[in-house]
Amino acid sequence: MPLYDFHCPDCAADFELLMRASDQPVCPTCGSTTVNRLISRVSPPGKSKAIIASARAQARREGHFSNF
């Protein structure tokens, strides 16, 4: 099931729900069923390899062995 972002115009709450596309969303704050589905931003491709490498290099410089 996908995760959807919603906005409630009645109480101005923004929230996300894990639900099927056919389910009726309900605002967790006020209980309203008149909510608008928001367009989610796509996350950019991660640079986790570079982040991990820099964290390991920093740990090596500081003498920590937990990140090796």
N, C-alpha and C positions, 0 to 999 in steps of 0.2 A: 504494500500500500504506500502511495506517495504522501509526502508531507506538503500541505498547502498552507499558504499565508492568507489571512482574512482581515478585513477591517469592518467594524460594526459602526454604522452611521448613527445609531441611537445613543451609544455611550462613548464613542470615539476610541474604542479599544482596538489594538492590533494584537493578533494572536495567530498561532499556527496549530494545525490539527493533523494528525495522522489518520487518514480516512480514505474510503473509496470515492471515486468521482460521482457515483450515483447517490451517495449519502447526503442528507440535509445537514449542513453545518449549523451549530448553535453557539451563540456567544457565551463563553464561560463567565463573563462578568455580569451581564444583565439578562441572559437567557433568550435574547431576541434571535429569530430565525431569518431576519432580513440583513444578511451580511454580504459584503462584496469580496470576491476572490481577488487577491492582489497578484500582480505579475512578479514572480521571484527573479532575482538577479542570478545569472549564471556565474559560478565561481571560476576564476581564472585557473589555468593549469598550475598545479603546485610545483614548488621548487624544493620539495622535501629532501631530495638527495643533497642539495647544496646546504640546506639548513642543518641536516644531520652531520655532514662533513665539517661544517664550521663549528658546531657544538662539540664534536669529538676533538677537533684541533684545539679548541679553547680548554677542554678538560685535560688534554695532554699537556698543554702549557702550564696549567694550574696544578698538575699532579694528581688529578682525580682519575680513578680507574673505573668508575661506575658507568661511563659512557662508551667504553671500548667494545 
